[in-house]
Amino acid sequence: MNDQGKPSAFLRKIIIISTLGGLLFGYDTGVINGALPFMSEENQLNLNSLKQGIVASSLLLGAAFGAILGGRLSDYAGRRKNILLLAVIFFFATIGCTLAPNVTVMIAFRFLLGLAVGGASVTVPTYLAEMSPAERRGGIVTQNELMIVSGQLLAFVINAILGTTMGDSSHVWRYMLAIAALPAIFLFIGMLRVPESPRWLISKEKNTEALNVLKKIRDTNKAKIEYQSIKETFVKENNVKKATYKDLTVPWIRRILFIGIGIAIVQQITGVNSIMYYGTQILKDAGFATKAALIGNIGNGVISVLATFLGIWLLGKVGRRPMLLTGLIGTTSALLMIGIFSTLLEGHAALPYVVLSLTITFLAFQQGAISPVTWLMLAEIFPLKVRGLGMGVTVFVLWGVNFLIGLTFPVLLDKVGLSTTFYIFVVFGILAILFVKKWLPETRGLTLEQLEQNFRNHGKEPLHTVLKGVQSKKLDTYNRRNIIMTLNIGVIGTGAIGREHIKRITNKLSGGKIVAVTDVNEEAAKQVVRQYELDAVVYPDDKSLVTAGNVDAVLVTSWGPAHEKNVLNAIEAGKFVFCEKPLSTTAEGSKRIVEAESKYGKRLVQVGFMRRYDGGYVQLKEAIDKNEIGEPLMVRCVHRNPDVDENYTTDMAVVDTLIHEIDVLHWLINDDYKSVQVLYPKKSSRAHAKLKDPQIIILETKSGIIINAEVFVNCKYGYDIQCEVIGEEGVAYLPEPASVVTRKAGKLNTNILIDWKERFSDAYDVELQDFIDSIKKTGEPSGPTSWDGYIASVTSDACVKAQRTGQKEPVNLEEKPAFYNRKITVQ
């Protein structure tokens, strides 16, 4: 097979061909709706209500066993070969049903047809899930659901056309059944032209073939990443013996199985297939004639298709849980109304129209919310090793429940009536709502491999949303025991600092992995990936990186004005975020971040104030905290650079340079700022025309400590950071960086650093390692918070204002939220 088209076009071809299995699924389950009244006539198969139930449900019983067999065969022979076999069974079983001379033969071939339907219900969604990229998996897998309901609509339309034009012919039902042979032929021919699932190929150690398949359905960059991810997952699983039913008893897999079975039962006990299989009969019982019921039943098919379109769209916008709960509340309410009106309007001419409108309402909720979520979650929750087996078992249960409903519904309708029958389904609907609310986890936005890791960790929330809102003591206990995975990091901005961080995370630090990068210059991002040989996806924009399912944490090293948007996007996505200074270029922006994080209810943000991690500042902090110099009274500090370029402006002396002192001094003396004043000494001749340099910034704290901070960015001699804290009983100095001292030719010499990266290289290492470790061990970052970023922004704004006015300006901080009072300690 050689397909030279674009990956997206080839993937689209795969989707269209494989979902013909869903079309057959829908047609073969829906066609009985219109065929049953005709085949029940005395001169045909002469069916009573019980025999009607057996004929309709024999397919469902076969589907239950087909799900089990299809899942095992899919794991053994491959998804593609299994679908080819199903196409053959679809064809011959359809011909057998069409030519059935009596009810016994009809039941036998309906059972055989059910084997194909059940196999397709397992294999096609699994195949689609394994061919789909994580960010599109929901929409792609649910296209199979769209084809199922389209097949049912096709059956309803053909039933109505044949029933109204050929209704006088005793054999019209045979024509209705025969039409299903055509899509079976198309499915067989089409599957000969599409590839096997790359995940299945890797499970059979056909790695080269798997990578080739991925390159045909993904961009080369993404294909390599996904290939490695699948291999890593399979290597872990390969230490376990071949999957057997015993594997389903492993506690974490058993929980998945329980959830899968629950989802399967929930989808069926709504009573959806009582309407899809017996919709014509329901409308006849409500008061329509046979031909009118056939035509009215098309409305059920149309709304099913339209609602499925809506469901596919919604899956990309909202979570699985809220979608399923909304659908169940809607279907249960509609069934309750059918029961009530069937009693109140019994014998009234309006009843059939009311029932039709309510079945349409029911199907809008069912096909727009419940069914898409059901098939998607069954396809995505099971780990690769037992995916076919686990899905087979759960879909077996689904078809088993479907069989019981299909068998008993016509009998219930005949014996207890329309109203009581639907009251029974109302009770089932309430039980379904309770199950989903208590047990169903959220899976949206995660790769299949991440889902597996989350279930291994007792099914808790994924790493970037783990234990939101839980008290810190419980959080620490839980995470020390359970969070052991690598922190997958996406980097926004591949400039100097971004490259340095990527280099240290890749080559020096542990526990973190760069899996995604983006930059306004896409080629620069790609160059970084090549330079450091990263297994990382290059995303076209910041938002797509932040929302990527394989990203646990975001590292923001982009242009300062973009920081606020990136951090807010990360909080909205529930992702951890390390933001290099500034948190925002304005105090208002930092406040918005504080409010967003507080509303989320969990620490997600760490600001890149690396001086808190510098060994010298740590020692200075310890001396102050131990009261070795008494209460601090004054602080003198210096920040000198050898030079700056022509783009460096006066206000940048505060927002880019002094910002580090603003944070570290607040941390050192544990006191908020009260006011600030800026003085300009004689201007250096080395400063360009638009830059006032040096500057003296005088800060006063609320307790009265005076801080004298010098910023001199054209000092020429080197990069020089000094800090002196004068206390009541002594003075503490920031240690100088270690350097060799020489005595030669009557001189005492020591080197002064030139590069800021060299001065604080170790601090950057410790800072980022702490960010990774604290998230893995406590579920939250432990470094400088959004509130610290807010303090720096407010103080920085006041300093810039003081630069302009020459006056003492107040630092107006709001009251610190209690949310930020909790200290997080990494042990």
C-alpha positions in Angstrom: 0.0 0.0 0.0 1.5 3.3 -1.1 -0.4 6.4 -0.2 1.6 9.6 -0.9 -1.1 12.0 0.3 -0.8 14.3 3.3 -1.0 12.6 6.7 -4.4 14.2 7.5 -5.9 13.1 4.1 -4.7 9.5 4.6 -6.0 9.4 8.2 -9.4 10.7 6.8 -9.4 7.8 4.3 -8.8 5.3 7.1 -11.7 6.8 9.2 -14.2 6.7 6.3 -13.3 3.1 5.4 -13.2 1.6 8.9 -16.4 3.3 10.0 -18.3 1.4 7.3 -18.3 -1.3 10.1 -20.2 1.2 12.2 -22.6 1.8 9.3 -23.3 -2.0 9.1 -23.7 -2.1 12.8 -26.4 0.6 12.6 -28.2 -0.7 9.6 -28.4 -4.3 10.9 -29.7 -3.2 14.3 -32.1 -0.6 12.9 -33.6 -2.5 10.0 -35.5 -4.8 12.3 -37.5 -1.8 13.5 -39.5 -1.6 10.2 -39.1 -5.2 9.1 -40.6 -6.8 12.2 -44.2 -5.9 11.6 -44.1 -7.4 8.1 -42.2 -10.6 9.0 -44.7 -11.1 11.9 -47.6 -11.6 9.6 -49.2 -15.0 9.4 -48.2 -15.7 5.8 -44.6 -14.9 6.7 -42.8 -15.9 10.0 -46.0 -15.6 12.1 -44.4 -14.0 15.2 -46.1 -13.3 18.5 -44.6 -10.8 21.0 -42.2 -13.4 22.5 -40.9 -14.6 19.1 -40.6 -10.9 18.0 -38.3 -10.4 21.0 -36.3 -13.5 20.2 -35.8 -12.6 16.6 -34.8 -9.0 17.5 -32.6 -10.0 20.4 -30.9 -13.0 18.8 -28.6 -10.5 17.0 -27.9 -8.9 20.4 -27.0 -12.2 22.0 -24.6 -12.9 19.1 -23.2 -9.5 19.5 -22.4 -10.2 23.1 -20.3 -13.2 22.1 -18.9 -11.4 19.1 -17.6 -8.7 21.4 -15.6 -11.3 23.4 -14.3 -13.2 20.4 -13.7 -10.0 18.4 -11.6 -8.5 21.2 -9.4 -11.7 21.5 -9.1 -12.1 17.8 -8.2 -8.4 17.4 -5.4 -8.8 19.9 -4.1 -12.0 18.2 -4.5 -11.3 14.5 -4.6 -7.5 14.4 -7.4 -4.9 14.2 -7.3 -4.7 10.4 -7.5 -8.5 9.7 -10.3 -8.8 12.2 -12.4 -6.1 10.5 -11.8 -7.9 7.1 -13.2 -11.1 8.6 -16.2 -9.2 10.1 -17.0 -7.8 6.6 -17.2 -11.4 5.3 -19.5 -12.5 8.1 -21.7 -9.4 7.6 -22.2 -10.3 4.0 -23.0 -14.0 4.4 -25.2 -13.5 7.5 -27.2 -10.8 5.7 -27.8 -13.1 2.8 -28.9 -15.9 5.2 -31.4 -13.6 7.0 -32.8 -12.4 3.7 -33.5 -15.9 2.5 -34.6 -17.4 5.8 -37.6 -19.7 5.2 -38.7 -19.9 8.8 -38.1 -18.4 12.3 -35.5 -21.0 13.3 -33.2 -20.1 10.3 -33.9 -16.4 10.8 -32.8 -16.7 14.5 -29.6 -18.6 13.5 -28.5 -16.1 10.9 -29.5 -13.2 13.1 -27.2 -14.7 15.8 -24.4 -15.0 13.2 -25.0 -11.4 12.1 -24.8 -10.5 15.8 -21.3 -12.0 16.0 -20.2 -9.5 13.3 -22.0 -6.6 14.9 -20.4 -7.4 18.3 -17.0 -7.8 16.8 -17.3 -4.4 15.0 -18.5 -2.7 18.2 -15.2 -3.7 19.8 -12.7 -3.6 17.0 -13.6 -0.5 15.0 -13.5 2.0 18.0 -10.2 0.4 19.2 -8.7 0.7 15.7 -9.8 4.3 15.5 -8.5 5.2 19.0 -5.1 3.7 18.2 -4.9 5.5 14.8 -6.0 8.9 16.3 -3.7 11.6 17.7 -4.6 12.3 21.4 -5.9 15.8 20.7 -8.4 14.5 18.1 -9.2 11.1 19.5 -12.6 12.1 20.9 -13.9 13.4 17.6 -12.4 10.6 15.5 -13.6 7.7 17.6 -17.1 9.1 17.9 -17.3 9.4 14.1 -18.0 5.6 14.4 -21.0 6.4 16.5 -22.1 8.9 13.8 -21.9 6.1 11.2 -23.9 3.8 13.5 -26.7 6.2 13.8 -26.4 7.0 10.1 -26.8 3.3 9.4 -29.9 3.3 11.6 -31.3 6.3 9.8 -30.6 4.7 6.5 -32.5 1.6 7.7 -35.4 3.7 8.9 -35.6 5.6 5.6 -35.4 2.4 3.5 -38.0 0.8 5.7 -40.3 3.7 5.2 -39.8 3.8 1.4 -40.2 0.1 0.9 -43.0 -0.1 3.5 -45.1 2.6 1.9 -44.4 1.6 -1.7 -44.2 -2.2 -1.4 -46.2 -2.7 1.8 -48.7 -4.9 0.0 -46.0 -7.3 -0.9 -45.6 -10.1 1.7 -41.8 -10.3 1.2 -41.0 -6.6 1.6 -39.0 -7.3 4.7 -36.6 -9.4 2.8 -35.6 -6.4 0.6 -35.1 -4.4 3.7 -32.6 -6.9 5.0 -30.8 -7.6 1.7 -29.5 -4.0 1.3 -27.0 -4.5 4.1 -24.9 -6.7 1.8 -23.6 -3.7 -0.2 -21.7 -1.8 2.6 -20.2 -5.2 3.7 -18.6 -5.5 0.3 -17.3 -1.9 0.4 -15.9 -2.5 3.9 -14.0 -5.6 2.7 -12.5 -3.9 -0.3 -11.6 -0.7 1.6 -9.9 -2.5 4.5 -7.5 -4.0 2.0 -6.1 -0.5 1.3 -5.5 0.7 4.9 -2.7 -0.2 7.4 -2.6 -2.0 10.7 -2.7 -0.2 14.0 0.8 1.0 15.0 0.1 0.1 18.6 -0.7 -3.4 17.6 2.3 -3.7 15.4 4.6 -2.6 18.2 3.0 -5.1 20.5 4.1 -7.7 18.0 7.6 -6.2 17.7 7.0 -4.9 14.2 8.6 -1.6 15.1 9.8 -0.5 11.7 6.3 -1.1 10.1 4.7 0.7 13.1 6.9 3.8 12.6 6.2 3.8 8.9 2.4 3.7 9.6 2.7 6.6 12.1 4.6 8.7 9.5 1.7 8.2 7.1 -0.9 9.5 9.6 1.2 12.1 11.5 3.8 14.7 10.8 7.3 13.2 11.0 8.0 15.1 14.3 4.9 13.9 16.0 5.2 10.4 14.6 8.6 10.0 16.3 7.4 11.1 19.6 4.3 8.9 19.6 6.4 5.9 18.4 8.7 6.4 21.4 5.8 6.8 23.8 4.1 3.6 22.6 7.4 1.7 22.8 8.0 2.9 26.3 4.6 1.9 27.4 4.8 -1.5 25.8 8.3 -2.2 27.2 6.8 -1.7 30.7 3.9 -4.0 29.9 6.1 -6.6 28.2 7.4 -7.7 31.6 4.0 -9.1 32.3 2.8 -12.4 30.8 0.4 -12.5 27.8 -3.0 -11.1 28.8 -5.5 -13.6 30.2 -8.7 -13.2 32.1 -6.7 -13.6 35.2 -5.0 -10.2 34.3 -8.3 -8.6 34.7 -8.2 -9.4 38.4 -5.2 -7.2 39.1 -6.6 -4.5 41.4 -6.0 -1.4 39.2 -7.2 -3.2 36.1 -10.1 -4.6 38.0 -11.2 -1.1 38.8 -11.0 -0.2 35.1 -13.1 -3.3 34.3 -15.6 -2.3 36.9 -15.9 1.2 35.4 -16.1 -0.2 31.8 -18.9 -2.6 32.7 -20.7 0.2 34.5 -20.4 2.4 31.4 -21.7 -0.4 29.2 -24.7 -1.0 31.5 -25.4 2.7 31.8 -25.7 3.1 28.1 -28.2 0.3 27.7 -30.5 0.7 30.7 -31.6 4.1 29.4 -33.8 2.0 27.1 -32.3 3.5 23.9 -32.5 0.3 21.9 -36.1 -0.3 22.8 -36.8 2.8 20.7 -34.2 2.0 18.0 -35.5 -1.6 17.6 -39.2 -1.2 18.4 -39.8 2.5 17.5 -42.3 1.6 14.9 -44.1 -0.7 17.3 -44.1 2.0 20.0 -45.7 4.5 17.7 -48.2 1.9 16.6 -49.2 1.3 20.2 -49.4 5.0 20.7 -52.0 5.3 17.9 -50.2 5.6 14.5 -51.1 3.2 11.6 -48.1 1.0 10.4 -47.2 3.3 7.4 -47.5 6.4 9.5 -45.4 4.8 12.2 -42.7 3.9 9.7 -42.6 7.5 8.4 -42.7 9.0 11.9 -39.8 6.7 12.9 -37.6 8.5 10.4 -37.7 11.5 12.9 -36.0 9.3 15.4 -33.2 8.5 12.9 -32.8 12.1 11.8 -32.4 13.4 15.4 -30.0 10.6 16.2 -27.7 11.7 13.4 -27.9 15.4 14.2 -27.4 14.9 17.9 -24.3 12.7 17.2 -22.8 15.6 15.2 -23.4 17.8 18.3 -21.9 15.1 20.5 -18.7 14.9 18.4 -18.4 18.7 18.7 -19.1 18.7 22.5 -16.5 16.0 23.2 -13.8 18.5 22.1 -15.2 21.2 24.4 -16.4 19.6 27.6 -15.4 16.7 29.8 -16.8 13.1 29.6 -18.4 13.2 33.0 -20.5 16.3 32.7 -21.6 15.3 29.2 -22.7 11.9 30.4 -24.5 13.2 33.4 -26.4 15.8 31.3 -27.4 13.1 28.8 -28.7 10.8 31.5 -30.7 13.5 33.2 -32.3 14.4 29.8 -33.1 10.8 28.8 -34.6 9.9 32.2 -36.8 13.0 32.2 -38.0 12.2 28.6 -38.9 8.6 29.6 -40.8 9.9 32.7 -42.8 12.2 30.5 -43.6 9.3 28.1 -44.9 7.3 31.0 -47.0 10.2 32.4 -48.6 11.2 29.1 -49.3 7.6 28.0 -51.5 7.5 31.1 -53.0 11.0 30.9 -53.7 10.9 27.1 -54.6 7.3 26.6 -56.9 7.0 23.6 -56.4 10.6 22.7 -55.5 11.6 19.1 -52.6 13.7 20.3 -50.9 10.8 22.1 -48.9 9.4 19.2 -47.5 12.9 18.3 -46.6 13.5 22.0 -44.8 10.2 22.2 -43.0 10.8 18.9 -41.8 14.2 20.2 -40.6 12.7 23.5 -38.8 9.8 21.8 -37.0 12.4 19.6 -36.1 14.4 22.7 -34.9 11.2 24.4 -32.7 10.4 21.4 -31.3 13.9 21.3 -29.8 13.4 24.8 -28.9 9.8 24.2 -27.1 10.2 20.9 -25.8 13.7 21.6 -24.2 12.8 24.9 -24.5 9.3 26.3 -23.6 7.1 23.3 -20.5 9.2 22.1 -19.0 9.2 25.6 -19.8 5.4 26.0 -17.9 4.2 23.0 -15.1 6.7 23.4 -14.4 5.8 27.0 -14.6 2.1 26.4 -12.0 2.5 23.6 -9.6 4.6 25.7 -9.6 3.4 29.3 -8.0 0.0 29.0 -4.2 -0.4 28.9 -2.6 -1.7 25.7 -1.8 -5.2 27.0 -5.4 -6.0 27.8 -7.2 -3.4 25.6 -8.8 -6.0 23.3 -9.7 -8.4 26.1 -11.0 -5.7 28.5 -13.1 -4.0 25.9 -14.4 -7.4 24.7 -15.6 -8.2 28.3 -17.3 -4.8 28.8 -18.9 -4.8 25.4 -20.1 -8.4 26.1 -21.9 -7.0 29.1 -23.2 -4.2 27.0 -24.7 -6.5 24.4 -25.9 -8.9 27.2 -27.9 -6.1 28.7 -29.0 -5.0 25.3 -30.2 -8.6 24.6 -32.2 -8.7 27.8 -33.9 -5.4 27.0 -34.5 -6.5 23.3 -36.0 -9.8 24.4 -38.3 -8.5 27.2 -39.4 -5.1 25.8 -42.1 -6.4 23.3 -43.4 -8.7 26.0 -43.5 -5.9 28.6 -45.2 -3.7 26.0 -47.8 -6.4 25.4 -48.4 -7.4 29.0 -48.1 -4.2 31.2 -48.5 -1.4 28.6 -46.5 1.6 27.4 -46.7 3.7 30.5 -45.5 1.1 33.1 -42.7 -0.1 30.8 -41.2 3.3 30.6 -41.5 3.9 34.4 -39.2 0.9 34.8 -36.6 2.6 32.6 -36.9 5.8 34.6 -35.8 3.8 37.7 -32.8 2.4 35.8 -31.9 6.0 34.6 -31.8 7.2 38.2 -29.4 4.4 39.1 -27.2 5.2 36.1 -26.9 8.9 37.2 -25.8 7.8 40.7 -23.1 5.4 39.2 -21.6 8.1 36.9 -21.5 10.7 39.7 -19.7 8.4 42.1 -17.4 6.3 39.9 -16.6 7.8 36.5 -13.2 9.5 36.1 -12.4 12.3 33.7 -10.3 11.2 30.7 -10.4 14.2 28.3 -7.1 15.6 27.0 -4.8 12.7 28.0 -2.9 10.3 25.8 -3.7 6.6 26.1 -0.4 6.1 27.8 -1.1 8.8 30.4 -4.5 7.4 31.1 -2.9 4.0 31.8 -0.4 5.7 34.2 -3.2 7.5 36.0 -5.2 4.3 36.5 -2.1 2.6 37.8 -2.0 5.3 40.4 -5.3 4.1 41.8 -7.4 6.0 39.2 -6.7 9.4 40.7 -6.7 12.6 38.6 -3.8 13.0 36.1 -0.6 14.5 37.4 -1.4 18.1 36.5 -4.8 18.0 38.3 -4.0 15.5 41.1 -6.0 16.0 44.3 -7.2 19.6 43.6 -8.2 21.2 46.9 -7.1 18.5 49.2 -5.4 19.6 52.4 -1.6 19.6 52.2 -1.0 16.9 54.8 -3.2 14.4 52.9 -1.7 15.6 49.7 1.8 15.0 50.8 1.0 11.5 52.1 -0.7 10.5 48.9 1.8 11.9 46.5 4.9 10.5 48.3 3.3 7.1 47.9 2.0 7.4 44.4 3.4 10.1 42.1 6.5 8.5 40.5 6.1 9.4 36.8 8.4 11.7 34.8 7.2 15.3 34.6 6.5 16.0 30.9 7.4 19.7 30.3 6.5 22.0 27.4 8.6 25.1 26.8 7.2 28.4 25.5 10.0 30.5 24.1 13.4 29.2 22.8 15.5 32.3 23.3 18.6 32.4 25.5 17.0 31.5 28.8 14.7 29.0 27.2 17.6 27.2 25.5 19.5 27.2 28.8 16.6 25.6 30.7 16.0 23.0 27.9 19.7 22.1 28.0 19.8 21.7 31.8 16.6 19.7 32.0 17.8 17.4 29.2 21.4 17.0 30.3 21.7 17.7 34.0 18.5 17.4 35.9 16.4 14.3 36.7 12.7 13.5 36.7 11.8 15.9 33.9 11.5 15.6 30.2 11.0 18.2 27.4 8.1 16.8 25.3 6.9 20.0 23.6 8.3 23.4 22.4 7.0 26.4 20.7 8.3 29.8 19.7 7.0 32.8 17.6 9.9 31.7 15.3 8.9 28.2 14.5 12.2 27.4 12.8 14.0 28.4 16.0 11.9 25.9 18.0 12.7 23.2 15.4 16.4 24.1 15.6 16.4 23.6 19.4 14.7 20.2 19.0 17.5 19.2 16.5 20.3 20.7 18.6 19.4 18.9 21.8 18.0 15.8 20.0 14.7 16.1 21.9 11.8 13.7 21.5 9.6 16.7 21.5 6.7 18.0 19.4 7.0 21.5 17.9 3.6 23.2 18.4 2.4 26.1 16.2 1.3 28.3 19.1 1.3 28.7 22.8 -2.3 27.6 23.5 -1.9 24.3 21.6 1.2 23.5 23.6 -0.5 24.3 26.9 -3.6 22.2 26.2 -1.6 19.3 24.7 -2.5 16.0 26.5 1.1 14.9 26.9 2.2 18.1 28.7 2.1 18.0 32.5 3.9 21.3 33.2 4.6 24.5 31.1 7.9 26.4 31.2 7.3 30.0 30.2 10.5 31.7 28.9 8.9 33.9 26.2 8.7 37.6 25.8 7.6 39.3 29.0 4.3 40.8 27.8 3.1 37.2 26.8 3.7 35.7 30.2 0.3 36.6 31.7 -1.7 35.0 28.9 0.5 31.8 29.0 0.1 31.5 32.7 -3.6 32.0 32.7 -4.0 29.5 29.9 -2.0 27.0 32.0 -4.2 27.5 35.0 -7.3 27.1 33.0 -5.9 23.8 31.7 -5.0 22.7 35.2 -1.3 22.5 34.2 1.7 23.3 36.4 3.6 26.3 35.2 7.1 27.7 35.8 7.2 31.3 34.6 10.4 33.2 34.3 10.2 36.8 35.6 8.2 38.8 35.3 5.0 37.0 36.1 3.2 39.8 34.3 4.4 43.2 33.1 1.7 44.9 35.2 0.4 44.6 38.7 -3.1 44.2 37.3 -2.0 41.2 35.2 -0.3 39.6 38.2 -3.5 40.1 40.3 -5.5 38.3 37.6 -3.2 35.4 37.8 -3.4 35.3 41.6 -7.2 35.4 41.4 -7.3 32.6 38.8 -5.0 30.4 40.8 -6.9 31.0 44.0 -10.2 30.2 42.2 -8.7 27.0 40.9 -7.9 26.0 44.5 -4.5 24.5 44.1 -0.9 25.8 43.7 0.1 25.5 40.1 2.4 28.5 39.5 6.1 29.0 40.4 7.9 32.2 39.4 11.5 32.1 38.3 13.2 34.1 41.0 16.3 31.9 41.1 18.3 34.0 43.7 16.3 32.2 46.5 18.2 29.1 45.4 21.7 30.6 45.3 23.9 29.2 47.9 25.1 32.6 49.1 21.6 34.0 49.5 20.5 30.8 51.3 23.3 31.3 53.8 22.4 34.9 54.2 18.8 34.0 54.8 19.8 31.5 57.5 21.9 34.0 59.3 19.0 36.5 59.4 16.4 33.9 60.4 18.7 32.6 63.2 19.0 36.2 64.5 22.8 36.1 64.3 22.9 39.9 63.6 19.8 40.9 65.5 16.9 42.6 63.9 17.7 44.0 60.4 17.8 47.8 60.2 19.2 48.6 56.8 20.1 46.8 53.6 22.6 47.8 51.0 22.7 46.0 47.7 24.4 46.4 44.3 23.4 45.0 40.9 26.1 45.9 38.2 26.4 44.7 34.6 29.4 45.3 32.4 27.2 46.9 29.6 23.8 46.8 27.9 22.7 47.4 24.3 20.9 50.4 22.8 17.4 48.8 23.4 17.9 48.8 27.2 15.8 51.7 28.6 15.6 53.4 32.0 12.5 51.6 33.2 14.2 48.2 32.4 16.6 48.9 35.2 13.6 48.1 37.4 11.5 45.6 35.4 14.4 43.5 34.1 17.2 44.1 36.6 16.1 45.3 40.0 13.1 42.9 39.9 15.4 40.1 41.3 16.4 42.3 44.2 12.8 43.2 44.8 11.9 39.6 45.3 15.0 38.3 47.1 15.1 41.2 49.6 11.4 40.7 50.5 12.2 37.0 51.0 15.4 37.7 53.0 13.9 40.1 55.6 10.3 38.8 55.4 8.8 42.2 55.3 6.5 44.0 52.8 7.4 47.2 51.0 5.8 50.4 52.0 7.3 53.1 49.7 10.0 53.7 47.1 12.0 56.6 45.7 14.5 56.7 42.8 17.5 59.0 42.7 19.8 59.6 39.7 23.5 60.2 40.4 25.8 61.7 37.8 25.1 59.9 34.5 27.8 57.6 33.2 29.4 58.6 29.9 29.0 55.0 28.8 25.2 55.1 29.0 23.4 55.8 25.7 21.3 58.9 25.3 18.0 57.4 26.3 19.3 55.6 29.4 19.7 57.1 32.9 22.5 55.1 34.5 23.3 54.5 37.3 20.2 54.7 39.5 19.7 54.5 43.3 16.4 53.0 44.5 15.5 53.5 48.1 12.9 51.1 49.4 11.2 51.4 52.8 9.5 48.4 54.4 6.4 48.4 56.7 8.6 47.8 59.7 10.9 50.7 58.8 13.9 48.9 57.3 15.6 51.1 54.7 17.0 49.4 51.6 19.5 51.2 49.4 19.7 49.4 46.0 22.2 50.5 43.3 21.6 49.5 39.7 24.6 50.3 37.4 24.3 48.5 34.1 27.4 50.0 32.3 30.0 49.5 35.0 32.4 47.9 32.5 34.4 45.8 34.9 32.0 42.8 35.3 28.8 41.3 36.6 28.8 42.1 40.3 26.0 41.3 42.8 26.5 42.5 46.4 24.2 42.5 49.4 24.9 43.7 53.0 22.3 43.4 55.8 23.0 45.7 58.8 21.4 44.4 62.0 21.2 45.7 65.6 24.1 43.4 66.6 26.1 42.8 63.5 26.4 42.8 59.7 25.9 39.9 57.3 27.3 39.9 53.8 26.4 37.9 50.7 29.4 35.7 50.0 31.4 36.4 46.9 31.4 33.6 44.2 34.3 31.2 44.8 37.4 32.3 42.8 41.1 31.7 43.0 43.1 34.5 44.7 46.6 35.1 43.4 49.4 37.1 45.0 51.9 38.1 42.3 54.1 41.1 41.5 53.0 43.0 44.6 49.4 42.6 43.8 46.5 40.6 45.3 44.1 39.5 42.4 40.8 37.7 42.2 38.5 37.4 39.1 35.2 39.0 38.8 32.5 37.2 36.7 31.3 38.8 33.4 28.3 36.6 32.6 25.1 36.4 34.7 24.5 32.9 33.5 27.8 31.8 35.1 27.1 33.6 38.3 23.7 31.9 38.9 24.1 28.7 36.9 23.9 26.5 40.0 20.9 28.4 41.3 19.0 27.8 38.1 19.8 24.1 38.4 18.6 23.9 42.0 15.5 26.0 41.2 14.3 23.8 38.3 15.1 20.6 40.1 13.1 21.8 43.1 10.2 22.6 40.7 10.2 19.1 39.3 10.8 17.3 42.6 8.1 19.3 44.5 5.4 18.5 41.9 6.3 14.8 41.9 6.5 14.5 45.7 3.8 16.9 46.9 1.6 17.6 43.8 2.4 21.3 44.0 5.4 23.6 43.3 7.2 24.8 46.4 9.1 27.8 45.1 8.1 31.5 44.7 4.4 31.8 44.2 2.0 33.9 42.2 1.6 36.1 45.2 5.4 36.7 45.2 5.1 37.6 41.5 2.3 40.0 42.4 4.4 41.7 45.1 7.2 42.1 42.7 4.9 43.6 40.0 3.3 46.1 42.4 6.6 47.2 43.8 8.1 47.4 40.3 5.2 49.6 39.1 5.8 51.9 42.0 9.5 52.1 41.2 8.8 53.0 37.6 6.4 55.7 38.7 9.0 57.0 41.1 11.5 57.1 38.2 9.1 59.5 36.4 8.0 61.7 39.3 11.2 61.8 41.3 9.0 61.6 44.4 8.5 58.9 47.1 5.7 56.7 45.8 3.6 54.3 47.9 3.6 50.5 47.4 0.0 49.6 47.7 -0.3 45.9 48.2 -3.6 44.2 48.8 -4.1 41.8 51.7 -2.4 38.5 51.2 -5.0 35.7 50.4 -5.0 32.9 53.0 -4.5 30.5 50.1 -0.8 31.5 49.9 -0.1 31.2 53.6 0.5 27.4 53.4 4.1 26.4 53.1 5.0 23.5 50.9 8.1 21.5 52.0 9.8 18.9 49.8 11.4 16.1 51.7 
